[in-house]
Amino acid sequence: MLTYLVVYNRRQLLYNITDKDYKFTSRDGDALHTVELLTGTYKNTRYQYGQVRTTVSEEDEPLKLSFQWSLVKGDDSLTKDKDFNNYIGAVLQNIIEQALEDGNFKIGSKNGADSTDDNTEESTPQ
């Protein structure tokens, strides 16, 4: 599922996401971490982020964050739920902000390539 989220600082206030609202888990044989939601309406739901991309269209425009995700455990109807998409977008925003604050992030691939995807076409929602 591909989701677009325009990142505004007020989105954090809308959901008030902290690192207490989610945790990272892993599944045997899976290279991606799974996010488990610990609080609120979506408690115990698990999902994974896929490709994450940021875009700025104009200098004074907010950052546009697009990401792919897949449901690991939870109600299948969440894949079409806009509120859930916005919520996990806010979680992703918090994850990114925490990583930047802690200096715990990596851009690019492990083999030193600049990018894992050099496609300049705009993604389309599915």
N, CA, C and O atoms as CSV, one atom per row, in Angstrom:
chain,resi,resn,atom,element,x,y,z
A,1,MET,N,N,0.846,-1.169,0.000
A,1,MET,CA,C,0.000,0.000,0.000
A,1,MET,C,C,0.890,1.230,0.000
A,1,MET,O,O,1.795,1.332,0.828
A,2,LEU,N,N,0.657,2.147,-0.893
A,2,LEU,CA,C,1.412,3.394,-0.980
A,2,LEU,C,C,0.569,4.497,-0.370
A,2,LEU,O,O,-0.605,4.652,-0.707
A,3,THR,N,N,1.165,5.254,0.518
A,3,THR,CA,C,0.446,6.316,1.208
A,3,THR,C,C,1.241,7.605,1.117
A,3,THR,O,O,2.468,7.601,1.222
A,4,TYR,N,N,0.537,8.700,0.922
A,4,TYR,CA,C,1.152,10.022,0.930
A,4,TYR,C,C,0.717,10.749,2.187
A,4,TYR,O,O,-0.432,10.646,2.615
A,5,LEU,N,N,1.645,11.479,2.767
A,5,LEU,CA,C,1.340,12.257,3.954
A,5,LEU,C,C,2.074,13.577,3.847
A,5,LEU,O,O,3.293,13.603,3.682
A,6,VAL,N,N,1.348,14.656,3.938
A,6,VAL,CA,C,1.990,15.964,3.982
A,6,VAL,C,C,2.317,16.235,5.437
A,6,VAL,O,O,1.436,16.225,6.297
A,7,VAL,N,N,3.583,16.477,5.704
A,7,VAL,CA,C,4.043,16.583,7.078
A,7,VAL,C,C,3.943,18.023,7.560
A,7,VAL,O,O,4.622,18.916,7.054
A,8,TYR,N,N,3.105,18.223,8.521
A,8,TYR,CA,C,2.993,19.492,9.217
A,8,TYR,C,C,3.347,19.231,10.668
A,8,TYR,O,O,3.092,18.141,11.179
A,9,ASN,N,N,3.923,20.202,11.331
A,9,ASN,CA,C,4.227,20.021,12.746
A,9,ASN,C,C,2.965,19.781,13.563
A,9,ASN,O,O,3.023,19.107,14.592
A,10,ARG,N,N,1.846,20.307,13.136
A,10,ARG,CA,C,0.624,20.130,13.910
A,10,ARG,C,C,0.121,18.690,13.870
A,10,ARG,O,O,-0.678,18.301,14.722
A,11,ARG,N,N,0.570,17.886,12.897
A,11,ARG,CA,C,0.152,16.486,12.836
A,11,ARG,C,C,0.602,15.761,14.103
A,11,ARG,O,O,-0.134,14.932,14.639
A,12,GLN,N,N,1.801,16.070,14.582
A,12,GLN,CA,C,2.281,15.476,15.821
A,12,GLN,C,C,1.342,15.851,16.965
A,12,GLN,O,O,1.050,15.023,17.828
A,13,LEU,N,N,0.872,17.088,16.973
A,13,LEU,CA,C,-0.034,17.517,18.022
A,13,LEU,C,C,-1.390,16.823,17.910
A,13,LEU,O,O,-2.020,16.515,18.922
A,14,LEU,N,N,-1.836,16.579,16.674
A,14,LEU,CA,C,-3.118,15.928,16.459
A,14,LEU,C,C,-3.125,14.535,17.085
A,14,LEU,O,O,-4.096,14.147,17.735
A,15,TYR,N,N,-2.049,13.792,16.890
A,15,TYR,CA,C,-1.961,12.440,17.439
A,15,TYR,C,C,-1.109,12.353,18.694
A,15,TYR,O,O,-1.253,11.402,19.462
A,16,ASN,N,N,-0.230,13.312,18.923
A,16,ASN,CA,C,0.658,13.333,20.077
A,16,ASN,C,C,1.438,12.020,20.206
A,16,ASN,O,O,1.477,11.419,21.280
A,17,ILE,N,N,2.047,11.586,19.123
A,17,ILE,CA,C,2.804,10.334,19.076
A,17,ILE,C,C,4.117,10.495,19.836
A,17,ILE,O,O,4.825,11.488,19.669
A,18,THR,N,N,4.430,9.517,20.665
A,18,THR,CA,C,5.735,9.435,21.322
A,18,THR,C,C,6.278,8.025,21.108
A,18,THR,O,O,5.583,7.155,20.582
A,19,ASP,N,N,7.513,7.812,21.515
A,19,ASP,CA,C,8.094,6.477,21.363
A,19,ASP,C,C,7.468,5.458,22.315
A,19,ASP,O,O,7.811,4.277,22.260
A,20,LYS,N,N,6.569,5.888,23.177
A,20,LYS,CA,C,5.822,4.976,24.060
A,20,LYS,C,C,4.604,4.383,23.360
A,20,LYS,O,O,3.986,3.453,23.879
A,21,ASP,N,N,4.251,4.911,22.183
A,21,ASP,CA,C,3.074,4.453,21.455
A,21,ASP,C,C,3.358,3.287,20.510
A,21,ASP,O,O,2.430,2.705,19.949
A,22,TYR,N,N,4.623,2.947,20.333
A,22,TYR,CA,C,4.972,1.869,19.404
A,22,TYR,C,C,6.297,1.245,19.824
A,22,TYR,O,O,7.055,1.817,20.607
A,23,LYS,N,N,6.550,0.068,19.289
A,23,LYS,CA,C,7.853,-0.559,19.491
A,23,LYS,C,C,8.219,-1.311,18.219
A,23,LYS,O,O,7.358,-1.651,17.407
A,24,PHE,N,N,9.513,-1.563,18.066
A,24,PHE,CA,C,10.000,-2.327,16.927
A,24,PHE,C,C,10.133,-3.785,17.327
A,24,PHE,O,O,10.641,-4.102,18.403
A,25,THR,N,N,9.679,-4.660,16.464
A,25,THR,CA,C,9.857,-6.090,16.646
A,25,THR,C,C,10.417,-6.647,15.349
A,25,THR,O,O,10.506,-5.931,14.352
A,26,SER,N,N,10.788,-7.894,15.354
A,26,SER,CA,C,11.264,-8.519,14.119
A,26,SER,C,C,10.671,-9.910,14.005
A,26,SER,O,O,10.290,-10.534,14.995
A,27,ARG,N,N,10.607,-10.375,12.769
A,27,ARG,CA,C,10.127,-11.724,12.507
A,27,ARG,C,C,11.295,-12.536,11.970
A,27,ARG,O,O,12.139,-12.015,11.242
A,28,ASP,N,N,11.342,-13.797,12.326
A,28,ASP,CA,C,12.415,-14.666,11.841
A,28,ASP,C,C,12.469,-14.642,10.321
A,28,ASP,O,O,11.446,-14.782,9.650
A,29,GLY,N,N,13.662,-14.463,9.788
A,29,GLY,CA,C,13.864,-14.496,8.350
A,29,GLY,C,C,13.419,-13.248,7.620
A,29,GLY,O,O,13.411,-13.229,6.389
A,30,ASP,N,N,13.048,-12.205,8.345
A,30,ASP,CA,C,12.563,-10.975,7.708
A,30,ASP,C,C,13.584,-9.863,7.928
A,30,ASP,O,O,13.988,-9.594,9.060
A,31,ALA,N,N,13.996,-9.221,6.840
A,31,ALA,CA,C,14.996,-8.151,6.934
A,31,ALA,C,C,14.409,-6.844,7.464
A,31,ALA,O,O,15.150,-6.006,7.978
A,32,LEU,N,N,13.102,-6.655,7.352
A,32,LEU,CA,C,12.459,-5.420,7.792
A,32,LEU,C,C,11.978,-5.532,9.234
A,32,LEU,O,O,11.522,-6.589,9.668
A,33,HIS,N,N,12.086,-4.436,9.965
A,33,HIS,CA,C,11.520,-4.392,11.307
A,33,HIS,C,C,10.012,-4.227,11.200
A,33,HIS,O,O,9.502,-3.611,10.264
A,34,THR,N,N,9.323,-4.778,12.158
A,34,THR,CA,C,7.880,-4.633,12.260
A,34,THR,C,C,7.596,-3.614,13.353
A,34,THR,O,O,8.265,-3.604,14.387
A,35,VAL,N,N,6.611,-2.759,13.127
A,35,VAL,CA,C,6.184,-1.793,14.139
A,35,VAL,C,C,4.922,-2.342,14.781
A,35,VAL,O,O,3.966,-2.698,14.093
A,36,GLU,N,N,4.929,-2.406,16.103
A,36,GLU,CA,C,3.739,-2.813,16.839
A,36,GLU,C,C,3.208,-1.606,17.589
A,36,GLU,O,O,3.949,-0.956,18.327
A,37,LEU,N,N,1.935,-1.302,17.408
A,37,LEU,CA,C,1.312,-0.179,18.107
A,37,LEU,C,C,0.904,-0.625,19.501
A,37,LEU,O,O,0.296,-1.682,19.670
A,38,LEU,N,N,1.237,0.177,20.493
A,38,LEU,CA,C,1.062,-0.208,21.890
A,38,LEU,C,C,-0.101,0.483,22.583
A,38,LEU,O,O,-0.518,0.056,23.660
A,39,THR,N,N,-0.631,1.541,21.986
A,39,THR,CA,C,-1.675,2.331,22.647
A,39,THR,C,C,-2.790,2.669,21.661
A,39,THR,O,O,-2.638,2.505,20.451
A,40,GLY,N,N,-3.888,3.134,22.191
A,40,GLY,CA,C,-4.955,3.696,21.378
A,40,GLY,C,C,-5.797,2.693,20.600
A,40,GLY,O,O,-5.764,1.490,20.860
A,41,THR,N,N,-6.539,3.211,19.654
A,41,THR,CA,C,-7.486,2.443,18.850
A,41,THR,C,C,-6.836,1.275,18.125
A,41,THR,O,O,-7.457,0.225,17.956
A,42,TYR,N,N,-5.608,1.447,17.701
A,42,TYR,CA,C,-4.937,0.441,16.871
A,42,TYR,C,C,-3.977,-0.438,17.677
A,42,TYR,O,O,-3.096,-1.081,17.106
A,43,LYS,N,N,-4.143,-0.466,18.993
A,43,LYS,CA,C,-3.269,-1.245,19.869
A,43,LYS,C,C,-3.168,-2.687,19.369
A,43,LYS,O,O,-4.164,-3.282,18.956
A,44,ASN,N,N,-1.953,-3.242,19.411
A,44,ASN,CA,C,-1.615,-4.607,18.998
A,44,ASN,C,C,-1.564,-4.802,17.485
A,44,ASN,O,O,-1.285,-5.910,17.027
A,45,THR,N,N,-1.823,-3.769,16.703
A,45,THR,CA,C,-1.680,-3.864,15.253
A,45,THR,C,C,-0.199,-3.839,14.924
A,45,THR,O,O,0.573,-3.091,15.525
A,46,ARG,N,N,0.189,-4.668,13.961
A,46,ARG,CA,C,1.585,-4.725,13.528
A,46,ARG,C,C,1.647,-4.495,12.021
A,46,ARG,O,O,0.808,-4.986,11.266
A,47,TYR,N,N,2.656,-3.742,11.604
A,47,TYR,CA,C,2.831,-3.446,10.190
A,47,TYR,C,C,4.293,-3.151,9.922
A,47,TYR,O,O,5.085,-2.978,10.848
A,48,GLN,N,N,4.642,-3.094,8.645
A,48,GLN,CA,C,6.005,-2.771,8.240
A,48,GLN,C,C,5.974,-1.639,7.238
A,48,GLN,O,O,5.100,-1.576,6.374
A,49,TYR,N,N,6.947,-0.740,7.368
A,49,TYR,CA,C,7.144,0.292,6.356
A,49,TYR,C,C,8.012,-0.288,5.252
A,49,TYR,O,O,8.935,-1.060,5.508
A,50,GLY,N,N,7.706,0.091,4.036
A,50,GLY,CA,C,8.548,-0.257,2.900
A,50,GLY,C,C,9.358,0.970,2.523
A,50,GLY,O,O,9.985,1.599,3.375
A,51,GLN,N,N,9.340,1.302,1.252
A,51,GLN,CA,C,10.089,2.462,0.771
A,51,GLN,C,C,9.497,3.750,1.337
A,51,GLN,O,O,8.282,3.943,1.335
A,52,VAL,N,N,10.366,4.614,1.814
A,52,VAL,CA,C,9.972,5.922,2.338
A,52,VAL,C,C,10.650,6.972,1.482
A,52,VAL,O,O,11.834,6.859,1.166
A,53,ARG,N,N,9.892,7.997,1.106
A,53,ARG,CA,C,10.426,9.031,0.224
A,53,ARG,C,C,9.923,10.399,0.687
A,53,ARG,O,O,8.780,10.534,1.123
A,54,THR,N,N,10.781,11.402,0.588
A,54,THR,CA,C,10.375,12.767,0.906
A,54,THR,C,C,10.512,13.636,-0.329
A,54,THR,O,O,11.399,13.428,-1.157
A,55,THR,N,N,9.628,14.610,-0.444
A,55,THR,CA,C,9.627,15.520,-1.577
A,55,THR,C,C,9.261,16.916,-1.096
A,55,THR,O,O,8.360,17.080,-0.273
A,56,VAL,N,N,9.957,17.915,-1.609
A,56,VAL,CA,C,9.598,19.308,-1.361
A,56,VAL,C,C,9.288,19.919,-2.715
A,56,VAL,O,O,10.146,19.948,-3.596
A,57,SER,N,N,8.057,20.410,-2.888
A,57,SER,CA,C,7.690,20.968,-4.186
A,57,SER,C,C,8.080,22.440,-4.306
A,57,SER,O,O,8.555,22.866,-5.359
A,58,GLU,N,N,7.893,23.196,-3.279
A,58,GLU,CA,C,8.256,24.611,-3.241
A,58,GLU,C,C,8.966,24.871,-1.919
A,58,GLU,O,O,8.757,24.152,-0.943
A,59,GLU,N,N,9.791,25.882,-1.892
A,59,GLU,CA,C,10.575,26.166,-0.693
A,59,GLU,C,C,9.712,26.431,0.537
A,59,GLU,O,O,10.078,26.030,1.642
A,60,ASP,N,N,8.574,27.099,0.362
A,60,ASP,CA,C,7.723,27.425,1.505
A,60,ASP,C,C,6.629,26.381,1.752
A,60,ASP,O,O,5.795,26.558,2.640
A,61,GLU,N,N,6.627,25.300,0.975
A,61,GLU,CA,C,5.646,24.236,1.129
A,61,GLU,C,C,6.124,23.239,2.185
A,61,GLU,O,O,7.327,23.063,2.377
A,62,PRO,N,N,5.182,22.587,2.866
A,62,PRO,CA,C,5.603,21.553,3.815
A,62,PRO,C,C,6.177,20.336,3.079
A,62,PRO,O,O,5.897,20.114,1.901
A,63,LEU,N,N,6.958,19.583,3.779
A,63,LEU,CA,C,7.549,18.371,3.251
A,63,LEU,C,C,6.462,17.342,2.959
A,63,LEU,O,O,5.549,17.150,3.763
A,64,LYS,N,N,6.562,16.688,1.815
A,64,LYS,CA,C,5.624,15.621,1.468
A,64,LYS,C,C,6.332,14.298,1.720
A,64,LYS,O,O,7.402,14.042,1.169
A,65,LEU,N,N,5.733,13.468,2.546
A,65,LEU,CA,C,6.289,12.183,2.905
A,65,LEU,C,C,5.414,11.104,2.289
A,65,LEU,O,O,4.213,11.051,2.555
A,66,SER,N,N,6.001,10.252,1.475
A,66,SER,CA,C,5.246,9.129,0.929
A,66,SER,C,C,5.920,7.850,1.395
A,66,SER,O,O,7.142,7.789,1.524
A,67,PHE,N,N,5.121,6.840,1.642
A,67,PHE,CA,C,5.671,5.585,2.129
A,67,PHE,C,C,4.781,4.420,1.739
A,67,PHE,O,O,3.572,4.554,1.549
A,68,GLN,N,N,5.423,3.288,1.630
A,68,GLN,CA,C,4.691,2.057,1.406
A,68,GLN,C,C,4.663,1.306,2.727
A,68,GLN,O,O,5.577,1.439,3.542
A,69,TRP,N,N,3.633,0.531,2.936
A,69,TRP,CA,C,3.542,-0.242,4.159
A,69,TRP,C,C,2.722,-1.495,3.906
A,69,TRP,O,O,1.950,-1.568,2.950
A,70,SER,N,N,2.898,-2.465,4.763
A,70,SER,CA,C,2.100,-3.682,4.663
A,70,SER,C,C,1.662,-4.109,6.064
A,70,SER,O,O,2.406,-3.985,7.036
A,71,LEU,N,N,0.454,-4.604,6.132
A,71,LEU,CA,C,-0.129,-5.053,7.392
A,71,LEU,C,C,0.423,-6.438,7.722
A,71,LEU,O,O,0.408,-7.337,6.880
A,72,VAL,N,N,0.902,-6.602,8.940
A,72,VAL,CA,C,1.427,-7.888,9.404
A,72,VAL,C,C,0.386,-8.582,10.282
A,72,VAL,O,O,0.137,-9.779,10.134
A,73,LYS,N,N,-0.221,-7.817,11.200
A,73,LYS,CA,C,-1.233,-8.363,12.104
A,73,LYS,C,C,-2.244,-7.272,12.409
A,73,LYS,O,O,-1.882,-6.179,12.845
A,74,GLY,N,N,-3.518,-7.578,12.174
A,74,GLY,CA,C,-4.569,-6.612,12.456
A,74,GLY,C,C,-5.724,-6.794,11.497
A,74,GLY,O,O,-5.713,-7.684,10.648
A,75,ASP,N,N,-6.704,-5.951,11.642
A,75,ASP,CA,C,-7.910,-5.996,10.817
A,75,ASP,C,C,-7.571,-5.595,9.382
A,75,ASP,O,O,-7.022,-4.517,9.155
A,76,ASP,N,N,-7.893,-6.450,8.416
A,76,ASP,CA,C,-7.595,-6.179,7.005
A,76,ASP,C,C,-8.222,-4.879,6.500
A,76,ASP,O,O,-7.729,-4.289,5.539
A,77,SER,N,N,-9.298,-4.432,7.137
A,77,SER,CA,C,-9.945,-3.190,6.693
A,77,SER,C,C,-9.041,-1.971,6.903
A,77,SER,O,O,-9.283,-0.915,6.319
A,78,LEU,N,N,-8.007,-2.110,7.731
A,78,LEU,CA,C,-7.086,-0.988,7.982
A,78,LEU,C,C,-6.329,-0.589,6.719
A,78,LEU,O,O,-5.872,0.549,6.616
A,79,THR,N,N,-6.189,-1.494,5.764
A,79,THR,CA,C,-5.452,-1.174,4.540
A,79,THR,C,C,-6.146,-0.090,3.718
A,79,THR,O,O,-5.519,0.540,2.867
A,80,LYS,N,N,-7.435,0.130,3.968
A,80,LYS,CA,C,-8.183,1.169,3.247
A,80,LYS,C,C,-8.646,2.295,4.181
A,80,LYS,O,O,-9.406,3.169,3.762
A,81,ASP,N,N,-8.201,2.281,5.417
A,81,ASP,CA,C,-8.639,3.240,6.433
A,81,ASP,C,C,-7.734,4.478,6.415
A,81,ASP,O,O,-6.560,4.398,6.779
A,82,LYS,N,N,-8.284,5.619,5.991
A,82,LYS,CA,C,-7.497,6.857,5.899
A,82,LYS,C,C,-6.997,7.325,7.263
A,82,LYS,O,O,-5.883,7.837,7.367
A,83,ASP,N,N,-7.799,7.158,8.301
A,83,ASP,CA,C,-7.362,7.555,9.642
A,83,ASP,C,C,-6.157,6.729,10.076
A,83,ASP,O,O,-5.211,7.261,10.657
A,84,PHE,N,N,-6.192,5.425,9.793
A,84,PHE,CA,C,-5.052,4.577,10.138
A,84,PHE,C,C,-3.820,4.989,9.335
A,84,PHE,O,O,-2.719,5.056,9.881
A,85,ASN,N,N,-3.996,5.262,8.059
A,85,ASN,CA,C,-2.883,5.721,7.224
A,85,ASN,C,C,-2.271,6.998,7.777
A,85,ASN,O,O,-1.048,7.127,7.834
A,86,ASN,N,N,-3.109,7.941,8.185
A,86,ASN,CA,C,-2.600,9.180,8.773
A,86,ASN,C,C,-1.893,8.913,10.098
A,86,ASN,O,O,-0.870,9.525,10.401
A,87,TYR,N,N,-2.447,7.996,10.880
A,87,TYR,CA,C,-1.847,7.665,12.170
A,87,TYR,C,C,-0.458,7.061,11.991
A,87,TYR,O,O,0.489,7.482,12.655
A,88,ILE,N,N,-0.325,6.072,11.094
A,88,ILE,CA,C,0.997,5.460,10.920
A,88,ILE,C,C,1.953,6.421,10.212
A,88,ILE,O,O,3.171,6.277,10.321
A,89,GLY,N,N,1.407,7.399,9.491
A,89,GLY,CA,C,2.248,8.467,8.950
A,89,GLY,C,C,2.817,9.320,10.064
A,89,GLY,O,O,3.981,9.717,10.018
A,90,ALA,N,N,1.993,9.605,11.072
A,90,ALA,CA,C,2.461,10.369,12.231
A,90,ALA,C,C,3.479,9.556,13.035
A,90,ALA,O,O,4.434,10.113,13.574
A,91,VAL,N,N,3.273,8.239,13.113
A,91,VAL,CA,C,4.255,7.378,13.779
A,91,VAL,C,C,5.574,7.445,13.019
A,91,VAL,O,O,6.635,7.591,13.626
A,92,LEU,N,N,5.512,7.338,11.697
A,92,LEU,CA,C,6.722,7.411,10.880
A,92,LEU,C,C,7.419,8.751,11.068
A,92,LEU,O,O,8.645,8.801,11.167
A,93,GLN,N,N,6.664,9.820,11.117
A,93,GLN,CA,C,7.249,11.139,11.354
A,93,GLN,C,C,7.993,11.141,12.680
A,93,GLN,O,O,9.100,11.672,12.764
A,94,ASN,N,N,7.403,10.559,13.716
A,94,ASN,CA,C,8.063,10.500,15.012
A,94,ASN,C,C,9.326,9.645,14.945
A,94,ASN,O,O,10.349,10.009,15.525
A,95,ILE,N,N,9.267,8.524,14.251
A,95,ILE,CA,C,10.435,7.654,14.104
A,95,ILE,C,C,11.576,8.422,13.439
A,95,ILE,O,O,12.719,8.355,13.890
A,96,ILE,N,N,11.262,9.153,12.365
A,96,ILE,CA,C,12.279,9.921,11.644
A,96,ILE,C,C,12.852,11.023,12.525
A,96,ILE,O,O,14.068,11.202,12.589
A,97,GLU,N,N,11.973,11.764,13.208
A,97,GLU,CA,C,12.436,12.847,14.078
A,97,GLU,C,C,13.328,12.316,15.197
A,97,GLU,O,O,14.350,12.925,15.512
A,98,GLN,N,N,12.950,11.179,15.803
A,98,GLN,CA,C,13.753,10.579,16.866
A,98,GLN,C,C,15.116,10.148,16.330
A,98,GLN,O,O,16.138,10.365,16.980
A,99,ALA,N,N,15.130,9.537,15.143
A,99,ALA,CA,C,16.390,9.081,14.551
A,99,ALA,C,C,17.308,10.265,14.265
A,99,ALA,O,O,18.515,10.182,14.496
A,100,LEU,N,N,16.755,11.356,13.769
A,100,LEU,CA,C,17.561,12.544,13.492
A,100,LEU,C,C,18.098,13.155,14.783
A,100,LEU,O,O,19.262,13.550,14.847
A,101,GLU,N,N,17.257,13.233,15.808
A,101,GLU,CA,C,17.692,13.785,17.093
A,101,GLU,C,C,18.793,12.939,17.721
A,101,GLU,O,O,19.738,13.471,18.304
A,102,ASP,N,N,18.666,11.610,17.599
A,102,ASP,CA,C,19.630,10.692,18.209
A,102,ASP,C,C,20.851,10.446,17.331
A,102,ASP,O,O,21.820,9.836,17.782
A,103,GLY,N,N,20.818,10.910,16.085
A,103,GLY,CA,C,21.908,10.638,15.154
A,103,GLY,C,C,21.967,9.179,14.753
A,103,GLY,O,O,23.026,8.674,14.380
A,104,ASN,N,N,20.840,8.505,14.828
A,104,ASN,CA,C,20.757,7.070,14.564
A,104,ASN,C,C,19.992,6.821,13.263
A,104,ASN,O,O,18.861,6.335,13.281
A,105,PHE,N,N,20.622,7.159,12.134
A,105,PHE,CA,C,19.966,6.965,10.848
A,105,PHE,C,C,21.014,6.723,9.779
A,105,PHE,O,O,22.194,7.014,9.972
A,106,LYS,N,N,20.571,6.185,8.646
A,106,LYS,CA,C,21.440,5.927,7.509
A,106,LYS,C,C,20.645,6.236,6.251
A,106,LYS,O,O,19.488,5.836,6.118
A,107,ILE,N,N,21.273,6.947,5.341
A,107,ILE,CA,C,20.638,7.261,4.066
A,107,ILE,C,C,21.396,6.513,2.982
A,107,ILE,O,O,22.625,6.550,2.939
A,108,GLY,N,N,20.671,5.841,2.116
A,108,GLY,CA,C,21.304,5.058,1.055
A,108,GLY,C,C,21.389,3.595,1.441
A,108,GLY,O,O,20.847,3.179,2.466
A,109,SER,N,N,22.066,2.823,0.621
A,109,SER,CA,C,22.152,1.385,0.850
A,109,SER,C,C,23.442,1.016,1.555
A,109,SER,O,O,24.352,1.837,1.661
A,110,LYS,N,N,23.524,-0.204,2.033
A,110,LYS,CA,C,24.688,-0.682,2.770
A,110,LYS,C,C,25.953,-0.710,1.925
A,110,LYS,O,O,27.051,-0.531,2.452
A,111,ASN,N,N,25.815,-0.932,0.615
A,111,ASN,CA,C,26.990,-1.062,-0.237
A,111,ASN,C,C,27.564,0.281,-0.683
A,111,ASN,O,O,28.462,0.320,-1.524
A,112,GLY,N,N,27.057,1.377,-0.132
A,112,GLY,CA,C,27.608,2.689,-0.415
A,112,GLY,C,C,26.992,3.393,-1.603
A,112,GLY,O,O,27.395,4.511,-1.924
A,113,ALA,N,N,26.030,2.778,-2.266
A,113,ALA,CA,C,25.364,3.433,-3.391
A,113,ALA,C,C,24.578,4.627,-2.861
A,113,ALA,O,O,24.130,4.631,-1.715
A,114,ASP,N,N,24.420,5.628,-3.701
A,114,ASP,CA,C,23.706,6.835,-3.278
A,114,ASP,C,C,22.244,6.567,-2.975
A,114,ASP,O,O,21.665,7.203,-2.095
A,115,SER,N,N,21.644,5.638,-3.691
A,115,SER,CA,C,20.220,5.403,-3.554
A,115,SER,C,C,19.897,3.991,-3.975
A,115,SER,O,O,20.603,3.392,-4.786
A,116,THR,N,N,18.829,3.468,-3.418
A,116,THR,CA,C,18.368,2.153,-3.832
A,116,THR,C,C,17.322,2.269,-4.931
A,116,THR,O,O,16.896,1.257,-5.487
A,117,ASP,N,N,16.906,3.480,-5.248
A,117,ASP,CA,C,15.899,3.693,-6.281
A,117,ASP,C,C,16.169,5.036,-6.947
A,117,ASP,O,O,16.011,6.086,-6.324
A,118,ASP,N,N,16.569,5.001,-8.191
A,118,ASP,CA,C,16.898,6.223,-8.908
A,118,ASP,C,C,15.786,6.633,-9.869
A,118,ASP,O,O,16.017,7.398,-10.805
A,119,ASN,N,N,14.594,6.129,-9.635
A,119,ASN,CA,C,13.461,6.414,-10.500
A,119,ASN,C,C,12.921,7.797,-10.155
A,119,ASN,O,O,12.614,8.070,-8.994
A,120,THR,N,N,12.803,8.669,-11.149
A,120,THR,CA,C,12.339,10.033,-10.893
A,120,THR,C,C,10.857,10.206,-11.163
A,120,THR,O,O,10.336,11.313,-11.026
A,121,GLU,N,N,10.160,9.139,-11.545
A,121,GLU,CA,C,8.728,9.245,-11.783
A,121,GLU,C,C,7.982,9.372,-10.463
A,121,GLU,O,O,8.393,8.808,-9.449
A,122,GLU,N,N,6.886,10.115,-10.486
A,122,GLU,CA,C,6.048,10.294,-9.299
A,122,GLU,C,C,5.270,9.019,-9.052
A,122,GLU,O,O,4.704,8.445,-9.982
A,123,SER,N,N,5.237,8.569,-7.808
A,123,SER,CA,C,4.472,7.395,-7.439
A,123,SER,C,C,2.994,7.708,-7.505
A,123,SER,O,O,2.589,8.851,-7.292
A,124,THR,N,N,2.190,6.714,-7.796
A,124,THR,CA,C,0.751,6.891,-7.828
A,124,THR,C,C,0.103,6.001,-6.792
A,124,THR,O,O,0.529,4.859,-6.620
A,125,PRO,N,N,-0.916,6.485,-6.091
A,125,PRO,CA,C,-1.600,5.661,-5.094
A,125,PRO,C,C,-2.229,4.448,-5.766
A,125,PRO,O,O,-2.693,4.514,-6.904
A,126,GLN,N,N,-2.233,3.350,-5.039
A,126,GLN,CA,C,-2.825,2.115,-5.560
A,126,GLN,C,C,-4.186,1.904,-4.998
A,126,GLN,O,O,-4.841,0.913,-5.323
